[in-house]
Each structure stands twice: as C-alpha cells, then as structure tokens.
Amino acid sequence: MKLSLRWYGPQDSVPLTFIRQIPGVKGVVGGLHDIAPGDVWPPERIRDLVDQIQRHSLELTAIESLPVHEDIKIGGPDRDHYIDHYIISLKNLAAAGVTTICYNFMPVFDWTRTDLAYKLADGATCLRYNHADLARIDLTQGTRDLPGWGAAFDGRRLDELRQAYAGVNEERLWDNLAYFLKRVIPVAEGAGVRMGIHPDDPPWSIFGLPRIIVDGDALRRLVDIVDSPANGLSLCTGSLAPRPSNDLPALVDEFAKQDRIAFMHVRNIHVDGEKSFHETAHPSACGDLDMLAIIKALHRSGFHGPLRPDHGRMIWNETGKPGYGLFDRALGAAYINGMWEALSSADV
Ligand SMILES: [Mn+2]
C-alpha cells in the first residue's frame, strides 16, 4: 500500500513540505488541472510535475484524473480524435514513470454536492448531498448556483451539453465506455499503466444525465469489458456507499482478490435520508462504513497500489478547498497507518 495524499499543485493551500511531514505518506496524487479535457499532456509539463514532487522526497503515485472528453462519453463524431489524444497523454505519463491513472465516465458533472460546509454536531464542517436540494437548483443560468462549480459552465454551454446527451441512455453510455476501453486498455497494458475508473459520485443519475458506475454489478461489468489488470478500478468507498445496498467491505474484498483495484480512495460517510448523505471523519465509529473490514480486505489481498484518505472535514479553523484541507486528511492517514501496522503485525 502506497499511502498518498491528493495535491492540487503549487496553488494548493497544502504545500508538499506539509504533506511530507505526515508519517507514512509516501507520495501524492496529482494532475495537470489547467489543461482542458481532450488536450494532450506535454512531456515537459509532466516532467515538471514529477520533479516538483520528487524534490520533496515524495513520489507521484497516481494521476487524478486524466479526464475523458465529453465527445468520447457522448460517442460524438470527434471521439476517435480525442481518444488518440488520450493515448498520447497516457504514453507521455508512462514515459515519466506514472503507473496509475484515475479517470471517470460521468457525463458533464463529476462529484456533486449541495452543501460544502454542512455543520456537524462537533462544529466541524463537511460536504453534504441531498437529492431534493439538488432538484431545486436552477441550471438555466449555468452552474453558478451549484456548490463548487461556480462559473464552470454558462447556461448556453450547459444547455448544449445536455442536448448532446439527450440520445445517450445508460446502455449507450456503456457502449461508449466499452469503445473507449477497447482502444485505451491495450495501450495502457503495453505501457505498464493501470487505469482505474472512479465510481460516480453520487452513484445515481443527476439532472437527467445517465450515470452507470454505481454498484457492484457495474464494477463487474466494467472489468469484464476488457479482461486485463490494466482495466481496473479507483475504488472510492465514499462514492459507492450512499447506496445502502453497496456492501463496501465485500466489494473491496471481491475486487482486491481479483487484483482489479488500481487505486483506493478511503472515506467514510453517513446516509442521513433518501438519496441524502454527508461525509464524516474517517474512523468507523464516525460514519456508516466498517473501515477496518475494508482495510483488512485490502491487506489480506496483498494490495500494493496507491491509497489515499479521501475528503476530510474542515476542523481547527482551517480554510481551503472544501474536502481537501490538511488536518482531517492527516488524521485519516494516521488512522489508516495504525490499522495497516496492526494488520501487518505477526500477533494479529
Ligand atoms: Mn473518491
């Protein structure tokens, strides 16, 4: 297990000098967030990212994410062009020593919340999602009223995109994902890269757009599309858990045994209503998930990939990117380290 922390680059409120001081953290998960989806990631930019991280005695353990252009998800006329670009970026990353790439196949929106500072009883704040609140958000003016999205899309662009998805139902989206994987996975395998799809967050349709990576059946279907260890999962516990039927320790066990977990996101949540949940501190006692059972399943399988604590709460007056402060993620890292050390002891 390569314990890692997500790092958003030099603009991140949490510098690499701080990340290096968290015991047991070996690397960071990073990306080139200023490059538009579909554009090629240049070798020199990748090299520069790797160098910055290595200068702090850390490793770039995974890329999160190498985004998939909407045309690929829609199955539009330019998808081959964008898949060609994707493959060039993938090869450039592999040449720089990257071995794990996270991506997702969510139409238009990726992670979506309705409250970025939901107050918990202890005064901490966290991210929350409530489906009824989401339904009340008016998208005619774009994403300005969608927490965390701001000016990402104006009303017109969003309308165009939603129209482009009008003919894309769940089965069509699966077809488009399969088309993408059948071209990309053989290249990844040849380059020694493991691709890991991130589950949809939340794991259900939002704003009338299809979402397919939502449960165990979807993960089984995904790994069967191309039978290769390069066709793996970025198994995010907190993204799948809002569906109470998703048994996370069982799913982690199932896919870890098959060596299909490329990358792990460890996060706890509490379901507080129908299609409603908020994030919590990492320990089992703080949320709905049995975190020890999840870590045990990974440990038992000999998991050696990157693993990161996922979103943290905001505590101790910290300010920064919601979910990505230092303090609570460092507590999560310490908690994971403790479980891993206990499981690695001969006495257990
Ligand atoms: Mn995640």
Boltz pocket constraint, residues with backbone or C-beta under 6 A from the ligand:
constraints:
  - pocket:
      binder: B
      contacts: [[A, 198], [A, 236], [A, 239], [A, 265], [A, 310]]
      max_distance: 6.0
